[in-house]
């Protein structure tokens, strides 16, 4: 594997340029980037300070700068040193400029502005933290989405994917032979209940996940947790539990990434909301 220096320069946090560069480099597995992140480069003084750093560790320069002046200054330096470089904003901005027939404003970090959506995501993340793995049952009815599932069906990471999209997500583990919690019964009695999803999984895949988890933390488990017959029975019992609740939509996560599961849930909710708007309840 060949190592190289990768300088990521941004007038904001650097998340945009870092995410894009990593997505691209994933297609070149024979090369390993040694990242050097240079955030908050929003004036000439800060720009000057990173030039010696680029000279000390020459490599590829990828940047996201709203200021045309700073962008040109950086490009001039890279050209003088024969450093390869590109702007992650240039292509999209050129296309939008031509389409709208007007120049973009030079506002650093505009995509990270703390508007209503930002605070909605923060509030959703706090809610999800407090309602993970069956916690916070007394306020379960305040959730937008509730996920149910047996152990290792990715309930927690899926909830955080949803929270990052602004949904207050809670998850409740399914435990065989346990009655429906009273708090959940109370939620189901409400006129408007949260959107509920049951996560299920192929038994062989679930067994592999559980064994890998136990191995990674060096912990032993009860026999039933990794016994093939017991796991199959547990999955079947969970499906019956979901059907008993009557409001669960079942999602098989066996061949889905966490992002795909979250996207499927969001699409389902949006579809339901659209139908509700077309057929309002009097």
C-alpha positions in Angstrom: 0.0 0.0 0.0 1.4 3.4 -1.0 1.0 6.3 1.4 0.6 10.0 0.4 -0.2 13.3 2.1 -3.6 14.7 1.6 -4.2 18.3 2.6 -7.9 19.2 3.2 -8.5 22.9 3.4 -11.8 24.5 4.4 -13.2 27.8 5.5 -15.5 25.9 7.9 -15.3 22.6 9.8 -13.9 20.6 6.9 -16.6 18.0 7.1 -17.7 18.5 3.5 -14.2 18.2 1.9 -13.3 15.3 4.2 -16.4 13.3 3.4 -16.1 13.8 -0.3 -12.4 12.9 -0.3 -12.9 9.7 1.7 -15.7 8.7 -0.6 -13.4 9.1 -3.7 -10.4 7.4 -2.1 -12.4 4.4 -1.1 -12.2 3.6 -4.9 -8.4 3.5 -4.7 -7.8 0.8 -2.0 -4.1 0.5 -2.9 -3.4 4.0 -1.7 -3.5 5.2 1.9 -4.1 8.9 2.6 -2.3 10.6 5.5 -4.8 13.3 6.1 -3.9 16.8 7.2 -7.1 18.8 7.9 -6.8 22.6 7.9 -10.2 24.0 9.0 -11.4 27.6 9.5 -9.2 29.1 6.8 -11.4 32.2 6.3 -8.8 35.0 5.9 -5.5 35.7 4.3 -3.6 35.5 7.6 -4.7 32.0 8.2 -4.0 31.0 4.6 -0.4 32.1 4.9 0.1 29.9 7.9 -0.7 26.7 6.1 1.7 27.3 3.2 4.7 26.1 5.1 2.8 23.0 6.2 2.0 22.1 2.6 5.7 22.6 1.7 6.8 20.4 4.6 4.6 17.5 3.5 3.9 17.9 -0.2 0.9 16.0 -1.5 -2.6 16.5 -3.0 -4.6 19.5 -1.9 -8.4 19.4 -1.9 -10.2 22.5 -0.7 -13.6 24.0 0.0 -13.4 27.8 0.1 -16.3 30.2 -0.6 -14.0 33.2 -1.0 -12.8 33.5 -4.6 -9.8 35.6 -3.4 -8.6 32.9 -1.0 -9.3 30.2 -3.5 -7.1 32.0 -6.1 -4.4 32.6 -3.6 -4.2 28.9 -2.7 -4.2 27.9 -6.4 -1.4 30.3 -7.2 0.7 28.8 -4.4 -0.1 25.2 -5.5 0.8 26.0 -9.1 4.1 27.6 -8.0 5.0 24.3 -6.1 3.5 22.0 -8.7 1.1 20.5 -6.1 -2.0 18.8 -7.6 -5.2 20.4 -6.3 -8.9 20.8 -6.9 -11.9 22.6 -5.5 -14.9 20.5 -4.4 -17.1 23.5 -5.0 -16.0 24.6 -8.5 -18.0 22.2 -10.6 -21.3 22.5 -8.7 -21.0 26.2 -8.3 -20.2 26.8 -12.0 -23.3 24.7 -13.0 -25.5 26.6 -10.6 -24.1 30.0 -11.6 -24.9 29.2 -15.3 -28.4 27.8 -14.4 -29.4 30.7 -12.2 -27.6 33.3 -14.2 -26.2 35.0 -11.0 -23.1 34.9 -8.9 -23.1 33.0 -5.6 -22.5 34.8 -2.3 -19.2 34.3 -0.5 -20.4 32.9 2.8 -18.1 30.5 4.7 -19.8 27.4 6.1 -23.2 28.3 4.8 -24.2 24.6 4.7 -23.6 24.4 8.5 -25.8 27.4 9.4 -27.6 26.8 12.7 -31.2 27.2 11.6 -34.4 25.4 12.7 -33.3 22.2 11.0 -30.0 22.2 13.0 -31.7 22.6 16.3 -34.3 20.0 15.4 -31.5 17.5 14.8 -29.8 18.3 18.1 -33.1 17.9 20.0 -33.8 14.6 18.2 -30.3 13.3 19.1 -30.8 14.1 22.7 -34.2 12.4 22.7 -32.7 9.3 21.0 -29.9 9.1 23.6 -32.5 9.2 26.4 -34.7 6.5 24.8 -32.1 3.9 23.7 -32.6 0.2 24.5 -35.9 0.6 26.3 -34.9 3.6 28.4 -37.2 6.6 28.9 -40.4 4.6 28.6 -42.4 7.2 30.5 -42.0 9.6 27.6 -42.1 7.0 24.8 -45.2 8.6 23.3 -43.2 11.7 22.4 -41.2 9.8 19.8 -41.7 10.2 16.1 -40.5 6.7 15.5 -40.2 3.6 17.7 -38.1 0.6 16.6 -38.5 -2.9 18.0 -36.3 -5.9 17.4 -34.3 -8.7 18.9 -30.7 -8.1 20.0 -28.2 -7.2 17.2 -30.7 -6.0 14.6 -29.1 -2.6 14.5 -31.8 -0.8 16.4 -29.5 1.8 18.1 -27.4 2.9 15.1 -30.6 3.1 12.9 -32.2 5.3 15.5 -29.2 7.7 15.4 -29.4 7.8 11.6 -33.0 8.8 12.0 -32.2 11.4 14.7 -29.6 12.9 12.4 -32.5 13.5 10.0 -34.5 15.2 12.7 -36.7 12.3 13.9 -37.1 11.6 17.6 -36.4 7.9 17.5 -36.7 5.4 20.4 -36.0 1.7 20.4 -37.4 -1.1 22.5 -35.7 -4.5 22.6 -37.8 -7.6 22.2 -37.2 -10.1 25.0 -38.9 -13.5 24.6 -41.6 -14.4 27.1 -41.9 -10.8 28.4 -45.2 -9.0 28.5 -45.8 -5.8 26.6 -44.6 -2.9 28.8 -47.5 -0.9 30.3 -45.9 2.3 29.0 -46.2 0.9 25.4 -49.8 -0.2 26.0 -50.5 3.4 27.0 -48.9 4.7 23.8 -51.0 2.4 21.7 -54.2 3.7 23.3 -53.5 7.2 22.0 -55.3 8.5 19.0 -52.0 9.4 17.3 -49.2 6.9 18.0 -45.6 7.1 16.8 -44.6 5.3 13.6 -43.6 1.8 14.6 -41.3 -0.6 12.9 -40.2 -4.1 13.7 -36.6 -5.0 12.6 -36.0 -8.7 11.8 -33.1 -10.6 10.4 -32.1 -13.9 8.9 -31.1 -16.4 11.7 -27.7 -17.3 10.2 -26.8 -13.7 9.8 -28.0 -12.8 13.3 -26.0 -15.7 14.8 -22.8 -14.4 13.1 -23.4 -10.9 14.3 -23.9 -12.1 17.9 -20.8 -14.3 17.9 -18.7 -11.5 16.5 -20.0 -9.1 19.1 -19.2 -11.5 21.9 -15.7 -12.2 20.5 -15.0 -8.5 20.2 -15.8 -7.7 23.8 -14.4 -11.0 25.2 -17.7 -11.9 26.9 -19.5 -15.2 27.3 -23.3 -15.4 26.7 -26.1 -17.6 27.7 -26.6 -20.7 25.6 -29.9 -19.4 24.1 -28.2 -16.2 22.8 -26.1 -18.1 20.2 -27.9 -21.4 19.9 -29.3 -21.8 16.3 -32.6 -23.3 17.3 -33.2 -20.8 20.1 -32.4 -17.9 17.8 -34.8 -19.1 15.1 -37.5 -19.4 17.8 -36.7 -15.9 19.1 -37.1 -14.4 15.6 -40.4 -16.2 15.1 -41.6 -15.0 18.5 -40.6 -11.4 17.6 -42.6 -11.6 14.4 -45.7 -12.7 16.3 -45.2 -9.9 18.8 -45.0 -7.4 16.0 -48.3 -8.8 14.5 -49.9 -8.6 18.0 -49.2 -4.9 18.3 -50.9 -4.5 14.9 -49.2 -1.2 14.0 -45.8 -2.5 13.2 -44.3 -2.5 9.7 -41.7 -5.2 9.4 -38.2 -4.5 7.9 -35.7 -7.3 7.2 -32.3 -5.8 7.8 -30.3 -8.9 6.7 -29.0 -7.4 3.5 -29.5 -3.7 4.4 -26.9 -1.2 5.6 -28.0 1.0 8.5 -28.4 3.9 6.1 -30.6 1.8 3.8 -32.8 0.8 6.7 -33.2 4.4 7.9 -34.0 5.6 4.3 -36.7 2.9 3.9 -38.3 4.0 7.2 -38.3 7.6 6.1 -39.8 6.8 2.7 -42.5 4.7 4.4 -43.3 7.6 6.8 -43.4 10.2 4.0 -45.7 7.9 1.9 -48.0 7.5 4.8 -48.1 11.3 5.5 -48.9 11.9 1.8 -51.8 9.4 1.9 -53.1 11.0 5.1 -53.0 14.5 3.6 -55.0 13.2 0.6 -57.5 11.4 2.9 -57.9 13.5 6.1 -59.6 12.0 9.0 -62.7 14.1 10.0 
